[in-house]
Every structure is written in structure tokens, then in C-alpha cells.
Amino acid sequence: MKYQAMSEIASNQHGLITLAQLDEHYSRKQISTMKQNGLLKWVQPSTYCVVGSPQSWTQSVAAALLTMPEAAATHHTAMRLWNLGSEIDEVEVILPAGLHPKPVDVFLHFSDGEISWRITNGLRVTTPERTLISVACSLRDWQLENAFERMLTLQLGTFASMRNEIDLIAARGRNGVGVMRELLDKYDTEDRRCASPFERRLRRALLQLGLPEPDKQLRIPTAEQSNRYIDFGYRQLRLGIEADSRAYHARLTDFEKDWDRNGQLIEAGWTIVHVTNRNFEVGIARVARLYHRFSREAGAA
């Protein structure tokens, strides 16, 4: 019972506790004894890890934020916390300009305006929209596009919320605003008619390879069922393209139904190419090769 208060507080803070929190329950002599006995381990100024708590990268982020109550995780740290694709271990936080804390092994960013943040996993983190704007200039085009698609897929933000964030901070001349705005401009009316973010990405990739606009949600008559549907295709060539994203075909039964449908489409004379996140470049290249081959064969006939 002696250490119950400490344990309860730490259990809600990734195994961490601050000196101010300890002061509310223990004397400085008791705190000193706990440090000497190894019950508390120093991790940041005025922040300790309670013995037995599992150490992790997330705990190191939490320690930085407990040390700096005005801070929020930002840039690649925020990307990783929102599961938007970063695996960088460096801890980055953002603070209001004018503060001068001295954390250990933490990269500091400063803002002269309002910091847009939300809570995830018990941590203050810049919003997904602000996060992507912050890292836009440091990512390759395809990395930023993938991160934005992931934000949409995970329902962390929308086109409207991203444009609102851009409008909010554009006047301050933030790095990344122009890059993010250019990306949004790629999402034209045709893009938005696609059923999923992954389908939007696939459509743009086909157009960038010089292929014509594909038909969307094609209805194909089959022998076993009156109609089957495919995501994209070129009807005159009987070439179909399926966008297989785990977020939209997550269950085993979904895959089984897809394969049954594919068998019917093949029997109807169609060639079906499956494109996934993992084989994306290979998949769209295969579509391009088949498109050109079928076009030549059709011309020769």
C-alpha cells in the first residue's frame, strides 16, 4: 500500500511519474529513498520511470511530454503515433515560442501560433492534418501521398479538415503548406468518385503511366450470376483491375468471395489484375503491359 499512489499514477502515464506528482503523496525524504532503492529511475528532468514498467519508444515520448506540459509530439514522432508510416526513433516535440526547456535526447520545434493537437494513446500529438503539413517538405511525393491516403483510410481526417488546416496556417508561411495544397489538387472530381483512398491512388497511377481513363465499377454479365462488378477496367479489351486494400477487403470471407467472382469473370473471358499496397508498382506495371499487348492484338485483328 505504501507505493499504491505512485503505481496508480504511473499506470496511466506509460509507467512514468513526475516530481510534482510524487510531492503530492510523499515527502522529499521518501522520494530520495525510493530513488536510492532503485524504485524510481530518472528519465527526464523532474520525470521518473517506476521500476518494473516496460520501456518503449512510446514511453520516451511520454517522458518528454510530461517534462514539458506545453508541448505536443510533432513531425515524424506524430506520424508514428498516428500510424501514418514513419518509423523514425528520434523524439520530436513542438512548443510555444519563448520557452527554453532542456530535455534530454529530444528535438525541439517552436511555434509562434496556436498548436493544433489531439490526444492519442494518452499523449498530446499534433493533429494528423498539422502533422502531414509539418513533414510534407521532408517526404518524397509518394511517401506523403501514402501518408495522406492512410489518414483518410483510418478516418483520422478528411479532405475538408486538411484544407481547413491549410487555410488556418497558410498566412504564417509554414513550410509544407504549398506541398500539401498541391497534393490535394491532385484529388479532382474523378478521384473523389472512387470508392476508397486506395482506388484513388490506383487511378492516378494508371493515368500517370499514360493509360486512358479507366471505367469504374464495371458491371459484367456472367454465367453463374446475372452481374459481377470490378473496380476498374477497359471493357473493350476485357481487362479488369481490382484494388485489393486490406482496409476494404479485411476478412477471409471477403477474399473468398473475390476469388469466386474472379473465376466467373475469367470464364466470361476477362483478364483480372489484382493490385495491392505491397505489390502496387508491380501491379500497375502489369496492367500497363497487358493494356498495350491487348491493344496491339485488337489492332492486328
Backbone torsions as a table, in degrees:
resi	resn	phi	psi	omega
1	MET	NA	-22.8	-175.4
2	LYS	-60.1	-36.4	-175.6
3	TYR	-109.2	17.4	-175.6
4	GLN	-62.6	-43.9	-178.6
5	ALA	-60.6	-44.6	179.8
6	MET	-61.4	-44.5	-177.8
7	SER	-65.8	-40.6	-178.9
8	GLU	-65.8	-41.6	178.9
9	ILE	-65.3	-47.4	-177.6
10	ALA	-63.6	-32.8	-177.9
11	SER	-64.2	-22.3	178.6
12	ASN	-100.3	5.3	-177.2
13	GLN	-133.5	39.7	177.6
14	HIS	57.0	35.9	176.8
15	GLY	80.8	16.9	-174.4
16	LEU	-117.7	158.6	175.7
17	ILE	-152.0	146.2	-179.3
18	THR	-96.4	162.4	178.2
19	LEU	-62.6	-38.7	178.8
20	ALA	-61.6	-39.0	178.0
21	GLN	-68.9	-38.5	176.8
22	LEU	-63.5	-39.5	-179.0
23	ASP	-61.3	-25.3	-179.2
24	GLU	-72.8	-17.4	-174.0
25	HIS	-125.7	-16.8	-174.4
26	TYR	-137.5	155.1	174.7
27	SER	-78.2	161.8	178.1
28	ARG	-61.8	-31.8	177.9
29	LYS	-66.3	-41.6	178.3
30	GLN	-65.1	-40.0	179.7
31	ILE	-64.5	-43.0	178.9
32	SER	-61.6	-40.3	178.4
33	THR	-64.6	-41.3	179.1
34	MET	-63.6	-36.2	177.6
35	LYS	-69.3	-42.9	-180.0
36	GLN	-64.2	-34.2	-179.1
37	ASN	-84.7	1.1	177.3
38	GLY	81.7	11.3	178.6
39	LEU	-77.1	-23.3	178.7
40	LEU	-124.8	133.4	178.5
41	LYS	-119.1	126.8	179.8
42	TRP	-66.3	129.9	176.9
43	VAL	-124.3	-31.0	176.7
44	GLN	-150.9	163.5	178.0
45	PRO	-51.1	122.6	178.9
46	SER	62.8	22.0	179.4
47	THR	-134.5	134.4	-174.8
48	TYR	-130.4	152.8	172.5
49	CYS	-100.4	132.9	179.8
50	VAL	-81.5	133.9	-177.0
51	VAL	-53.6	139.2	179.5
52	GLY	91.9	-12.4	179.0
53	SER	-75.2	134.3	179.3
54	PRO	-66.0	131.0	179.8
55	GLN	-87.0	141.6	-178.1
56	SER	-157.4	170.5	175.9
57	TRP	-63.6	-40.5	179.2
58	THR	-60.9	-36.8	177.9
59	GLN	-64.2	-37.4	178.7
60	SER	-66.0	-34.9	175.1
61	VAL	-67.1	-44.8	179.5
62	ALA	-59.9	-39.6	179.7
63	ALA	-62.7	-42.4	178.8
64	ALA	-62.6	-40.5	-178.0
65	LEU	-73.4	-33.5	175.3
66	LEU	-67.1	-34.9	179.1
67	THR	-69.6	-30.7	-177.3
68	MET	-125.2	85.4	-175.1
69	PRO	-58.8	-21.1	-179.3
70	GLU	-87.0	-4.4	-172.5
71	ALA	-91.7	162.6	172.4
72	ALA	-138.9	146.0	174.8
73	ALA	-63.7	142.3	-174.3
74	THR	-144.8	177.8	176.1
75	HIS	50.3	-130.4	-174.3
76	HIS	-67.8	-29.2	175.7
77	THR	-63.6	-44.4	178.1
78	ALA	-66.2	-39.1	176.5
79	MET	-55.6	-45.3	-178.3
80	ARG	-67.3	-40.2	-179.8
81	LEU	-67.8	-31.9	177.1
82	TRP	-85.9	-1.0	-179.6
83	ASN	62.8	45.2	-178.9
84	LEU	-103.1	8.3	169.7
85	GLY	120.3	-5.7	-179.0
86	SER	-90.3	143.4	175.4
87	GLU	-122.7	16.6	-177.8
88	ILE	-70.9	132.1	-175.7
89	ASP	-83.2	-22.6	-178.7
90	GLU	-58.5	136.7	179.7
91	VAL	-92.2	123.4	179.5
92	GLU	-120.6	132.1	176.4
93	VAL	-132.0	158.4	178.0
94	ILE	-120.5	141.1	-176.0
95	LEU	-131.3	156.7	171.0
96	PRO	-62.3	141.1	178.9
97	ALA	-59.5	145.1	178.4
98	GLY	102.9	-15.4	176.4
99	LEU	-87.9	149.1	-177.0
100	HIS	-137.0	62.9	177.9
101	PRO	-75.3	166.4	-179.4
102	LYS	-130.9	66.8	177.1
103	PRO	-73.8	166.1	-179.4
104	VAL	-101.7	131.1	176.1
105	ASP	56.2	42.8	177.4
106	VAL	-132.0	131.2	177.3
107	PHE	-89.7	126.4	-174.9
108	LEU	-100.5	133.6	168.9
109	HIS	-114.7	152.7	-179.3
110	PHE	-127.2	144.8	-179.3
111	SER	-126.5	135.5	176.8
112	ASP	-94.9	6.6	177.8
113	GLY	-129.7	-170.7	-179.6
114	GLU	-66.4	138.5	177.9
115	ILE	-99.5	116.2	179.6
116	SER	-82.3	118.7	-178.2
117	TRP	-143.0	160.6	175.1
118	ARG	-137.8	170.0	178.5
119	ILE	-98.9	128.6	170.2
120	THR	-139.0	133.4	-178.0
121	ASN	55.1	32.8	178.8
122	GLY	76.6	11.8	-176.0
123	LEU	-120.3	144.7	173.7
124	ARG	-77.1	123.1	-175.1
125	VAL	-137.6	138.0	175.7
126	THR	-56.9	145.6	-177.2
127	THR	-56.8	155.0	177.7
128	PRO	-54.0	-38.4	179.7
129	GLU	-64.4	-49.2	180.0
130	ARG	-65.4	-35.1	179.4
131	THR	-60.6	-48.5	-177.6
132	LEU	-66.5	-36.6	175.6
133	ILE	-63.3	-39.6	-178.0
134	SER	-63.7	-36.0	-175.2
135	VAL	-100.0	-1.5	-171.9
136	ALA	-55.1	-40.8	-176.8
137	CYS	-76.4	-15.1	-177.9
138	SER	-99.4	-2.8	-179.4
139	LEU	-107.5	151.1	169.9
140	ARG	-69.8	161.1	-176.6
141	ASP	-55.5	-45.5	-176.0
142	TRP	-69.4	-30.9	178.1
143	GLN	-68.3	-43.1	179.0
144	LEU	-65.7	-41.3	179.6
145	GLU	-62.9	-43.7	178.2
146	ASN	-62.2	-41.4	-179.9
147	ALA	-64.9	-40.5	178.8
148	PHE	-66.0	-43.0	177.3
149	GLU	-60.3	-38.5	-179.8
150	ARG	-67.6	-38.3	176.6
151	MET	-59.0	-42.5	178.8
152	LEU	-67.4	-43.9	-177.8
153	THR	-63.0	-41.1	-179.7
154	LEU	-80.1	-0.6	179.6
155	GLN	58.7	38.7	176.2
156	LEU	-87.3	-17.6	-178.9
157	GLY	-167.1	175.3	-177.9
158	THR	-134.2	173.9	173.3
159	PHE	-57.3	-45.5	-177.4
160	ALA	-63.4	-43.0	-178.4
161	SER	-66.7	-34.3	178.1
162	MET	-69.3	-42.5	178.5
163	ARG	-65.4	-36.3	177.2
164	ASN	-62.8	-41.2	179.8
165	GLU	-67.0	-39.5	177.3
166	ILE	-61.4	-47.0	179.8
167	ASP	-62.6	-34.3	-176.9
168	LEU	-66.5	-38.4	-172.8
169	ILE	-111.5	-1.1	-176.6
170	ALA	-59.3	-38.1	-176.8
171	ALA	-65.8	-20.0	-179.3
172	ARG	-84.9	-2.9	178.5
173	GLY	69.8	35.6	-178.2
174	ARG	-66.4	138.8	172.5
175	ASN	-62.5	140.2	176.3
176	GLY	98.1	-17.8	-178.7
177	VAL	-61.7	-48.2	-179.1
178	GLY	-63.4	-41.2	-179.9
179	VAL	-64.1	-43.7	-179.3
180	MET	-67.4	-37.3	179.0
181	ARG	-65.3	-40.0	177.3
182	GLU	-61.5	-39.6	178.6
183	LEU	-63.2	-44.3	-179.9
184	LEU	-62.7	-33.3	-179.3
185	ASP	-65.8	-20.3	176.6
186	LYS	-68.2	-24.7	-175.9
187	TYR	-85.2	79.5	-177.8
188	ASP	-80.6	-172.6	-176.4
189	THR	-60.2	-40.0	-180.0
190	GLU	-63.7	-41.2	178.0
191	ASP	-55.5	-45.7	-172.7
192	ARG	-71.6	-15.5	176.3
193	ARG	-80.4	-10.2	176.9
194	CYS	-71.0	154.3	-172.2
195	ALA	-78.0	-21.8	-175.4
196	SER	-148.0	161.3	175.4
197	PRO	-57.7	-38.0	-179.1
198	PHE	-64.7	-38.6	178.0
199	GLU	-65.5	-36.3	176.7
200	ARG	-61.8	-43.7	179.7
201	ARG	-62.7	-42.2	-178.6
202	LEU	-65.0	-43.9	179.9
203	ARG	-59.2	-46.1	-179.1
204	ARG	-63.2	-37.7	180.0
205	ALA	-63.8	-39.4	178.1
206	LEU	-63.1	-43.3	179.8
207	LEU	-66.1	-37.4	179.1
208	GLN	-66.2	-25.2	176.4
209	LEU	-82.0	1.1	178.1
210	GLY	88.5	7.8	178.2
211	LEU	-80.2	153.2	178.8
212	PRO	-71.2	167.1	178.2
213	GLU	-57.0	122.7	179.0
214	PRO	-78.5	154.1	170.3
215	ASP	-71.5	148.7	-177.9
216	LYS	-116.5	141.2	178.7
217	GLN	51.5	58.2	-179.6
218	LEU	-69.5	138.7	175.7
219	ARG	-100.4	119.7	-174.3
220	ILE	-118.6	121.5	174.8
221	PRO	-69.0	136.8	177.4
222	THR	-131.0	167.3	-177.2
223	ALA	-71.0	-40.4	-173.1
224	GLU	-82.5	-27.3	-179.7
225	GLN	-142.0	148.7	-172.3
226	SER	-57.5	-40.8	-178.3
227	ASN	-144.7	144.0	169.7
228	ARG	-126.1	154.2	-177.4
229	TYR	-119.7	143.2	173.7
230	ILE	-126.9	154.2	-173.0
231	ASP	-63.7	-51.1	-179.8
232	PHE	-138.6	163.4	175.4
233	GLY	177.5	168.5	174.6
234	TYR	-119.7	98.5	-169.7
235	ARG	-59.8	-39.7	-175.9
236	GLN	-65.8	-21.0	179.0
237	LEU	-103.6	-3.8	-175.5
238	ARG	54.6	43.7	179.4
239	LEU	-114.1	116.2	-178.6
240	GLY	-111.4	150.6	-178.4
241	ILE	-129.9	126.5	178.1
242	GLU	-110.5	127.2	177.9
243	ALA	-91.8	100.7	-175.7
244	ASP	-97.6	89.2	176.2
245	SER	-102.1	133.5	-179.5
246	ARG	-57.3	-31.9	-178.1
247	ALA	-65.1	-23.0	-176.3
248	TYR	-114.6	-8.3	176.6
249	HIS	-135.7	62.4	-165.8
250	ALA	-85.4	-28.2	-172.0
251	ARG	-96.8	153.9	179.4
252	LEU	-58.7	-38.9	-179.5
253	THR	-62.9	-32.6	177.1
254	ASP	-63.8	-44.7	179.1
255	PHE	-64.0	-40.2	-179.6
256	GLU	-63.0	-41.3	177.9
257	LYS	-65.0	-39.1	178.8
258	ASP	-61.9	-43.9	-178.1
259	TRP	-67.6	-36.9	176.5
260	ASP	-63.2	-42.8	178.4
261	ARG	-64.0	-40.6	179.5
262	ASN	-61.0	-38.5	178.3
263	GLY	-60.8	-39.8	178.6
264	GLN	-67.7	-38.2	179.8
265	LEU	-67.6	-40.5	178.1
266	ILE	-63.9	-41.2	177.6
267	GLU	-61.4	-30.3	178.4
268	ALA	-81.7	2.3	175.3
269	GLY	96.4	13.8	-179.1
270	TRP	-97.7	148.2	169.8
271	THR	-102.5	125.3	-176.1
272	ILE	-113.6	127.5	175.6
273	VAL	-111.1	126.3	177.0
274	HIS	-96.3	129.1	178.5
275	VAL	-117.2	125.4	179.7
276	THR	-119.6	170.8	174.8
277	ASN	-58.6	-40.0	-175.1
278	ARG	-70.5	-36.9	-176.0
279	ASN	-111.0	27.8	-169.1
280	PHE	-54.7	-55.0	-177.0
281	GLU	-63.1	-42.6	178.7
282	VAL	-63.3	-41.2	-177.0
283	GLY	-64.7	-47.7	-177.9
284	ILE	-70.8	-30.8	175.2
285	ALA	-64.1	-38.4	178.1
286	ARG	-65.4	-40.9	177.3
287	VAL	-58.7	-44.9	-178.7
288	ALA	-62.5	-43.8	-179.9
289	ARG	-62.5	-44.7	-179.5
290	LEU	-66.5	-38.2	178.7
291	TYR	-59.6	-48.7	-178.1
292	HIS	-67.3	-38.0	-180.0
293	ARG	-66.0	-47.7	-179.3
294	PHE	-64.0	-35.3	178.8
295	SER	-64.9	-42.9	178.5
296	ARG	-63.6	-43.3	-178.7
297	GLU	-65.1	-37.0	178.3
298	ALA	-67.7	-37.0	178.4
299	GLY	-67.8	-38.3	-179.7
300	ALA	-68.5	-32.7	179.4
301	ALA	-72.6	NA	NA
